[in-house]
Amino acid sequence: MSFQRTQEKLKILADAAKYDVSCSSSGSKRANTNKGLGDATGMGICHSYTEDGRCVSLLKILLTNHCIFDCAYCVTRKSNDIKRAAFKVQEVVDLTINFYRRNYIEGLFLSSGIFKSADFTMERLVAVAKKLRLEENFNGYIHLKSIPGASDELMREAGLYADRLSVNIEIPTEAGLKKLAPDKKREDFIKPMVKVKNEIIQYKEEKKIIKSTPKFAPAGQSTQMIIGASGENDFQIMQTSNFFYKTYNLKRVYYSGYVPISYDHRLPQIGSAVPMLRENRLYQTDWLMRFYGFEVSEILNEQHQHLDLDVDPKLGWALRNLHEFPVDVNTADKHMLARIPGLGMKSVYKILNARRFRKLNWEHLKKIGVALNRAQYFMVCESNQFEKRDLTSEKIKGLILQNSKSKYQKTLSNQLNLFG
Amino acid sequence: MKDQNLMYDGTFDGFLSAVFYVFEHQLKAVTIQNEFVMQQGLFSEVEKVITDEAKATRVWKGIKSKLSSHGSYQLYYAFLSEQSGVEALLLDYIKYAFSKGTPVDKDYAHPSVLKIAQIAKSVGREKHRMEAFVRFRLTKDDVYFANIEPDFNVLPLIEKHFKRRYADQKWVIYDINRAYGLFYDLEKVEIVHMDFPANFDFSKTDDEFFAIQEFEFQKLWQDYFKATNIASRKNMKLHIRHVPKRYWKYLSEKQPN
């Protein structure tokens, strides 16, 4: 490996890969066997964080940034005048192994621009993973990007060596995709997803009968959508998301606030702010749906198509559904506890455990770590100090906002700052 | 009744032996202190407890039968925090555990249960951070070497993780402050004490000690770290919350070029 050439390529191909959000390295079940290198069981580890606060857990690079497509939102698009580069298979293998040995990373996230054809590209991605597994006895995490349009046979092989597969649907609505990526068809994204889903099911079934059946994408598959590039609302985004979770058993859907990178009239102009708060609200909604027992329709529907920016979606839901409250923390079931604003799942489990020993009061709840600033208006406990005043939602919202310092206050404030 | 001070040798077995002593003599007003950090009270008596593995094992078995496995490892984690006064908390916790028929480790509304859970959580967090922030450097002897300075004594907690993960390379993780390390020789992990040359700089890589390609991979990693940042999303507050500054000096990506 020539250090200087690799260095040059790494700079280009890491820079181009950074807009892919996923860096997760958990959820696989690949144990170190025969004294090999690496272990991908249990929790993933973030080995570092970029200055923008995102986790670095995988070596995230493109195999090449040559691309035959011209999607408006993508830095790698054909018409963009940038330096191009391509790694050799062995270079990626060497980088991965040497970074892993130094405890810099949990493994590899390999994506690619599409050169020549989908199959030609996919074949090389698979070759990297295969070499890592078979020649280097590497048991770390490997996330491969499925190239839209790649053949079923290659997708099947990819799943045998990778822990996770993903294909980015990029734009939440079909109309948006048509506008920004006219060469791409939604079916092409869906096809590999269907294939992977079916293979996962099939391998799991076979494993029940034949123990030696190899693992197939043990950490499942994920996808990503760009937010704020094509004018869709939160209701549309979360509906799409929900559809993908339900239909293709996805492990994760990622939301990526659009970072303006081109002077295309169809897109937000360079210099316009990245919609980070909106992105954050979408993740919160996603969490409510996956871990808190909410149906998407409870949070977003025809009447309510946008997430509030000033309050989190759980608080927003509670304020619209005051008739469900107050909840008694000493008797309510898990489902209802999880719906109290300010209570995370960890607090919910602590409460469920602690209340077996004694009735809990405000003091207990505070010490356990409940965010009472929000929660107090929605619960009763072993105390007569509950404010039984009939507060309206507006009043409660006002009180909560008054006593909280949102990290996004600056973005939210629409007041003129005269002396700032 | 007079206060009694017990002194132990700083090891977990030593501490458990002291707990045995407390129960054996049914002591009420008692403090247990590590002999290396002991502050002598002027008029109080000090009793040195001899570490007795058999007694320690009996106490540990007793604790394990009274707590869930989660609870007993929380207790061990809290011990490794080495925080001043943690022995008193642990003793209180153990006494409470022995007084009840059912495991008490989920009784978060009890003061010492909550406190131990919180300390164990900080230790757990640092254990996890050490699994993340250890940076191995390849020495001329083909050993991957890392030095750390954790607030808590987490080496015993991270041994298994690294042994499982790096089964095919020799490595050392050295705790500079506590002056001991773990050495894996491709077979087993041993505790080692090392002398470092006077000119050895823990935060730098020197070609006197480290392999030539080591510099190249550090440089590649630094470049990667820089290239993967999105400037228009810069958020240093979040960055520092994730990577506290006290860890920076040994992180290769945080070294000035």
Interface residues (C-beta under 8 A of the other chain):
Chain A: F3 T6 Q7 L10 K11 A14 D15 A17 K18 Y19 A31 N32 K35 G36 L37 G38 D39 I45 C46 H47 S48 Y49 T50 E51 D52 G53 R54 C55 V56 L59 K60 L95 N98 F99 R101 R102 N103 Y104 N137 G257 V259 P260 V274 M276 K350 N353 A354 R356 F357 R358 L360 H364 K367 I368 K407
Chain B: V104 K106 D107 Y108 A109 H110 L114 H128 E131 A132 F133 V134 R135 F136 R137 L138 Y144 A146 R164 R165 Y166 A167 D168 Q169 L186 Q213 E216 F217 K219 L220 W221 D223 Y224 F225 A227 T228 N229 I230 A231 S232 R233 K234 N235 M236 K237 L238 H239 R241 H242 V243 L251 S252 E253
